[in-house]
Amino acid sequence: LARLLKSSHPEDLRAANKLIKEMVQEDQKRMEKISKRVNAIEEVNNNVRLLTEMVTSYSKGETTESNEDLMKELYQRCERMRPMLFRLASDTEDNDEALAEILQANDNLTQVINLYKQLVRGEEINGETVAGPLRGSTSALLDLSGLDLPATGPSYPALPTLSGGSAVPVPDQAGSVSLLDDELMSLGLNDPAPHPAQAGDSSGWNSFQSSDSTELSITPITATPPVKAEAGASSPKPSPFTSGLDDLDLLGKTLLQQSLPPESQQVRWEKQQPPPRLTLRDLQNRSSSAGSTAVPPRPPATALPQEISLANITVPLESIKPSSILPVTVYDQHGFRVLFHFAKDALPERPDVLVVVISMLSTAPQPIRNIVFQSAVPKVMKVKLQPPSGTELPAFNPIVHPSAITQVLLLANPQKEKVRLRYKLTFTMGEQTYNEMGDVDQFPPPESWGNL
């Protein structure tokens, strides 16, 4: 933004004005989200506090009808607030404190709803007829995520004790996980999800291979050994924890799929691809399969042909003989030209490799610095760029013979497909930095490589 504001070009000033407007709009949206979250949490806490006080003092047969109607209205209002808290939690990013407040409010809301069902309606919640204490740092969602966050919500009145002065029992962890299942069910996450059709790539251009990329090895993650089942168990039953993982995986994958652009618009460079991350469900599957009975292995699939690498091939510039084919102009703007010269002969041990010499010339009145040329091809091919002879070109002088930068490019095409190369050229001329991109498809037919 500072560079655009200092520029004297009208286009840069318009771009700076647009960028400032976008920054202001983003800040307004962020403040609206914060205000909405604060108001929602305050409303939840007020309703929880009021309903807790009324349920605590409730006595069947003695409470007036108006108070019972008010409790019922508060209960229904609390039920409607649960999906709202889930949406707030999904919209809260990179703010652990705000997320902890939302989760604490959700826990208090869930427990006061269960308290109303037990004391007023007489329903059983997880086999208990009386709810546990409302206060404390134990949380249904926090138990699952493993966080140890202190309770930040307001204080509430103490809940009643059982007859005889005994303390009210605290729900166990299974009950906490069941609370999570209730939350997910309120959003309809337990419904069967449709199986999306897997779209096949009609072209290899959905994935490019960078010329200076390196192969990355993915280190397998060792899951913790599963806990053995009790000896008296007759048959395995799906646990609420497994059900919660299924629903969380479905929710996470859905949100991730919505945030990604369409598959046909993705161009991926190998060096920018992070290793795939395992989901909670994948780790659970690995953990459960480690202790299960061994099953017969599936028959191995047909082995794919091993990808041919160019890592160990280097061609000296002085050993290259030019062909009779005219050079291809790749870039010609701002007094800067980039040409492709094709070698006459192929490599003896690799007839599928085309040797290209890149020439960079300058007729600009200013020196050109920080010249970087990058290339990418479809994944059925392989490309390698050897180090260039330089990264700077002096200002053009008509009296002195112009200098040039040369760089050797190796292109492997074992399947003899039509070549289409995408390049990225960056350089600095004066105080201006340029980032240029384009495609080159004027290559000799693959059948004629080695005899040009």
ZAMARGU-4260 file (C-alpha; in steps of 0.2 Angstrom, whole numbers, plus 5000, padded with zeros to 4 digits):
<rodrens>
0) 5000/5000/5000 | 5014/5012/5004 | 5022/5009/4987 | 5006/5012/4978 | 5003/5028/4987
5) 5021/5034/4983 | 5018/5030/4964 | 5013/5044/4952 | 5004/5032/4940 | 4985/5034/4941
10) 4982/5016/4940 | 4993/5013/4956 | 4983/5027/4965 | 4966/5019/4960 | 4973/5002/4966
15) 4978/5010/4983 | 4961/5018/4985 | 4953/5001/4982 | 4964/4992/4994 | 4960/5005/5007
20) 4942/5003/5005 | 4944/4984/5006 | 4954/4986/5022 | 4940/4997/5030 | 4927/4985/5025
25) 4936/4970/5032 | 4939/4980/5049 | 4920/4984/5049 | 4915/4966/5047 | 4927/4961/5060
30) 4920/4973/5073 | 4902/4968/5068 | 4907/4950/5072 | 4915/4954/5089 | 4899/4965/5093
35) 4888/4950/5088 | 4898/4938/5098 | 4898/4948/5114 | 4879/4952/5113 | 4875/4934/5110
40) 4886/4928/5124 | 4878/4941/5136 | 4861/4936/5131 | 4865/4917/5134 | 4872/4921/5151
45) 4857/4931/5156 | 4845/4918/5151 | 4855/4904/5159 | 4856/4914/5176 | 4838/4918/5176
50) 4832/4900/5172 | 4845/4893/5185 | 4837/4903/5199 | 4820/4898/5194 | 4823/4880/5192
55) 4833/4880/5209 | 4818/4887/5218 | 4806/4876/5209 | 4794/4865/5219 | 4781/4854/5211
60) 4764/4859/5216 | 4769/4875/5224 | 4776/4885/5210 | 4763/4897/5202 | 4757/4894/5184
65) 4765/4910/5178 | 4782/4905/5184 | 4780/4888/5176 | 4776/4897/5159 | 4790/4909/5161
70) 4802/4894/5164 | 4795/4885/5149 | 4798/4901/5138 | 4816/4903/5145 | 4819/4884/5141
75) 4813/4886/5123 | 4824/4902/5121 | 4839/4892/5127 | 4835/4878/5115 | 4835/4891/5101
80) 4852/4898/5106 | 4862/4882/5104 | 4863/4882/5085 | 4868/4901/5086 | 4882/4897/5097
85) 4888/4883/5085 | 4888/4896/5071 | 4898/4908/5081 | 4911/4895/5086 | 4913/4891/5067
90) 4915/4909/5062 | 4928/4913/5076 | 4945/4911/5069 | 4962/4913/5077 | 4955/4919/5094
95) 4957/4906/5107 | 4950/4917/5121 | 4934/4921/5111 | 4931/4903/5107 | 4934/4898/5125
100) 4920/4910/5130 | 4908/4903/5117 | 4912/4885/5123 | 4909/4889/5141 | 4893/4898/5137
105) 4887/4883/5127 | 4892/4871/5142 | 4882/4882/5154 | 4867/4882/5142 | 4867/4863/5139
110) 4868/4860/5158 | 4854/4872/5163 | 4843/4864/5149 | 4846/4846/5156 | 4843/4853/5173
115) 4826/4860/5168 | 4822/4843/5160 | 4827/4833/5175 | 4819/4844/5189 | 4804/4851/5180
120) 4799/4838/5168 | 4806/4823/5177 | 4816/4816/5162 | 4831/4805/5163 | 4847/4812/5156
125) 4861/4799/5153 | 4853/4788/5166 | 4852/4802/5180 | 4837/4810/5186 | 4846/4825/5194
130) 4859/4836/5185 | 4877/4838/5191 | 4884/4855/5197 | 4883/4869/5184 | 4900/4877/5190
135) 4917/4870/5186 | 4930/4868/5173 | 4923/4852/5166 | 4916/4855/5148 | 4908/4843/5136
140) 4917/4850/5121 | 4933/4854/5131 | 4934/4836/5137 | 4934/4830/5119 | 4947/4843/5112
145) 4958/4840/5127 | 4959/4859/5131 | 4962/4864/5150 | 4954/4881/5150 | 4947/4889/5166
150) 4929/4893/5167 | 4926/4911/5163 | 4908/4913/5164 | 4898/4922/5178 | 4894/4913/5195
155) 4878/4904/5197 | 4868/4899/5212 | 4872/4883/5220 | 4861/4868/5214 | 4850/4857/5226
160) 4857/4842/5235 | 4850/4825/5236 | 4839/4821/5252 | 4850/4816/5266 | 4863/4830/5263
165) 4873/4820/5250 | 4881/4829/5236 | 4874/4829/5219 | 4883/4817/5208 | 4894/4824/5193
170) 4891/4816/5176 | 4905/4805/5170 | 4914/4808/5153 | 4902/4797/5144 | 4889/4809/5148
175) 4899/4824/5143 | 4902/4815/5126 | 4883/4812/5125 | 4881/4831/5127 | 4891/4834/5112
180) 4881/4821/5102 | 4865/4831/5107 | 4873/4847/5101 | 4878/4839/5084 | 4860/4832/5082
185) 4853/4849/5085 | 4862/4854/5069 | 4857/4839/5059 | 4874/4832/5058 | 4869/4814/5061
190) 4859/4814/5045 | 4867/4803/5031 | 4878/4814/5020 | 4877/4812/5001 | 4892/4805/4993
195) 4898/4818/4980 | 4903/4811/4963 | 4922/4812/4961 | 4926/4822/4946 | 4940/4816/4935
200) 4953/4827/4928 | 4951/4829/4910 | 4968/4837/4908 | 4985/4835/4916 | 4985/4854/4918
205) 4977/4853/4935 | 4994/4849/4943 | 5010/4857/4938 | 5028/4852/4942 | 5040/4866/4947
210) 5057/4866/4939 | 5066/4868/4956 | 5055/4857/4966 | 5061/4843/4978 | 5052/4827/4982
215) 5045/4827/4999 | 5044/4811/5010 | 5029/4810/5022 | 5033/4803/5038 | 5020/4791/5045
220) 5011/4796/5061 | 5011/4783/5074 | 4995/4782/5083 | 4993/4778/5101 | 4989/4760/5105
225) 4970/4757/5108 | 4963/4754/5125 | 4958/4735/5127 | 4940/4731/5129 | 4934/4723/5145
230) 4934/4704/5146 | 4916/4704/5150 | 4910/4713/5134 | 4900/4702/5123 | 4900/4712/5107
235) 4908/4729/5102 | 4896/4744/5102 | 4900/4761/5093 | 4905/4773/5107 | 4899/4791/5108
240) 4917/4796/5105 | 4918/4788/5088 | 4901/4795/5084 | 4908/4813/5089 | 4923/4810/5078
245) 4913/4805/5063 | 4902/4821/5064 | 4917/4832/5067 | 4926/4825/5052 | 4911/4828/5041
250) 4909/4846/5047 | 4927/4850/5045 | 4928/4842/5027 | 4912/4851/5022 | 4919/4868/5028
255) 4936/4865/5019 | 4927/4860/5003 | 4917/4876/5003 | 4932/4887/5006 | 4942/4879/4991
260) 4940/4885/4973 | 4934/4873/4959 | 4946/4859/4955 | 4947/4866/4937 | 4954/4883/4943
265) 4968/4875/4954 | 4986/4876/4948 | 4997/4868/4960 | 5016/4870/4961 | 5025/4855/4969
270) 5036/4865/4980 | 5020/4874/4988 | 5011/4858/4992 | 5011/4854/5010 | 5010/4836/5015
275) 4992/4829/5018 | 4986/4831/5036 | 4977/4816/5045 | 4960/4820/5052 | 4954/4814/5069
280) 4944/4800/5061 | 4960/4794/5051 | 4969/4793/5068 | 4955/4784/5076 | 4954/4771/5062
285) 4973/4768/5063 | 4971/4766/5082 | 4957/4754/5081 | 4965/4744/5067 | 4981/4742/5076
290) 4973/4730/5089 | 4961/4722/5077 | 4963/4704/5070 | 4974/4703/5055 | 4964/4702/5038
295) 4971/4694/5022 | 4980/4708/5012 | 4972/4714/4996 | 4980/4709/4980 | 4992/4723/4975
300) 4987/4735/4962 | 4996/4736/4945 | 5012/4746/4948 | 5013/4762/4940 | 5028/4766/4929
305) 5041/4775/4940 | 5043/4793/4936 | 5059/4798/4927 | 5069/4811/4936 | 5081/4824/4929
310) 5090/4827/4946 | 5106/4818/4941 | 5107/4825/4923 | 5118/4841/4920 | 5122/4847/4902
315) 5137/4859/4900 | 5133/4874/4890 | 5149/4872/4879 | 5144/4855/4874 | 5127/4860/4866
320) 5125/4862/4847 | 5112/4873/4841 | 5099/4867/4829 | 5093/4874/4812 | 5076/4879/4820
325) 5073/4897/4823 | 5072/4903/4841 | 5056/4905/4849 | 5052/4922/4857 | 5045/4919/4875
330) 5045/4937/4881 | 5048/4954/4873 | 5042/4969/4884 | 5050/4984/4892 | 5066/4982/4881
335) 5069/4964/4889 | 5068/4949/4878 | 5069/4930/4882 | 5072/4917/4868 | 5072/4898/4868
340) 5085/4890/4857 | 5083/4871/4854 | 5098/4860/4854 | 5102/4849/4839 | 5106/4833/4847
345) 5097/4823/4861 | 5106/4816/4876 | 5114/4799/4872 | 5106/4790/4888 | 5090/4800/4887
350) 5082/4802/4870 | 5066/4808/4878 | 5074/4824/4885 | 5074/4840/4875 | 5089/4852/4878
355) 5084/4871/4877 | 5096/4886/4879 | 5087/4901/4886 | 5094/4918/4881 | 5090/4934/4890
360) 5094/4951/4881 | 5091/4969/4886 | 5089/4985/4875 | 5082/4995/4890 | 5090/5011/4895
365) 5091/5005/4913 | 5100/4991/4921 | 5089/4975/4925 | 5092/4966/4941 | 5086/4951/4951
370) 5081/4941/4935 | 5073/4925/4940 | 5065/4913/4927 | 5054/4898/4933 | 5045/4885/4923
375) 5032/4872/4925 | 5024/4858/4914 | 5010/4845/4916 | 5014/4831/4928 | 5016/4818/4914
380) 5032/4828/4910 | 5047/4834/4920 | 5057/4850/4919 | 5074/4856/4926 | 5083/4873/4925
385) 5101/4873/4928 | 5109/4888/4936 | 5109/4904/4925 | 5125/4913/4920 | 5120/4928/4929
390) 5105/4938/4936 | 5109/4956/4930 | 5110/4965/4913 | 5118/4982/4911 | 5109/4997/4903
395) 5109/4995/4884 | 5124/5004/4875 | 5123/5004/4856 | 5142/5006/4855 | 5146/4991/4866
400) 5141/4973/4861 | 5126/4969/4871 | 5128/4956/4885 | 5116/4941/4888 | 5111/4929/4901
405) 5111/4910/4896 | 5102/4896/4906 | 5100/4878/4901 | 5083/4870/4902 | 5080/4851/4902
410) 5063/4845/4897 | 5058/4826/4899 | 5043/4820/4889 | 5043/4800/4890 | 5025/4799/4884
415) 5028/4811/4869 | 5014/4822/4873 | 5011/4839/4866 | 5022/4851/4876 | 5015/4867/4884
420) 5026/4875/4896 | 5021/4889/4909 | 5034/4901/4914 | 5036/4915/4928 | 5048/4929/4925
425) 5052/4941/4938 | 5065/4956/4937 | 5068/4973/4943 | 5071/4988/4931 | 5075/5004/4940
430) 5064/5005/4955 | 5050/4995/4947 | 5048/4976/4950 | 5039/4965/4937 | 5031/4948/4939
435) 5027/4941/4921 | 5018/4925/4917 | 5014/4916/4901 | 5013/4900/4891 | 5024/4893/4877
440) 5018/4879/4866 | 5030/4882/4851 | 5040/4867/4854 | 5047/4854/4840 | 5036/4838/4839
445) 5042/4826/4852 | 5045/4813/4838 | 5059/4824/4830 | 5069/4827/4846 | 5087/4822/4844
450) 5087/4826/4825 | 5083/4844/4824
</rodrens>
